[in-house]
Amino acid sequence: MAEINRKAGVMWYGGLNNGSGLVSTESRALFNEPYSYQTRFGEQAGTNPEELVAAAHASCFSMALAGVLKKKGLTSNSIETNATCTVESKGEGFEITRMQLHVRGDVPGIDEAGFEQLVMETDRVCPMSNLLRHGLEIKIETTLVQSVPE
């Protein structure tokens, strides 16, 4: 596969606490989405960098797990990955300190231990996990659900 580049951009207006910005992605999945100090650290509606990182990690992880399952001859009925990105104040600034993933899969033909093993294998090959692991702690919980055949 050739190198692939994906782009996003922001415009920020004003100071830190009273300013605001707009974030857009090349695909326009996000287009002029507002963000500000209050959307990041308060309760104002809008996005923030941490939820964007969490969304990127969760979406990448689910796709990577589908790939790992395929290599093992398995196919999921569904994979749900929820990510929580934690930011903490450090000194005079802030630091993203950890990412918590909860991976829930409906995967026929595998038991809980096997599912957990494949999720941990996925963590080693997921591009976002590999990007993030050098700067923060990544914790993963798993849940295997089994659909009842109709």
Summary of the structure (lengths in Angstrom):
residues: 150
radius of gyration: 18.0
end to end distance: 39.7
largest distance: 57.9
contacts: 389
relative contact order: 0.13
helix: 32%
strand: 35%
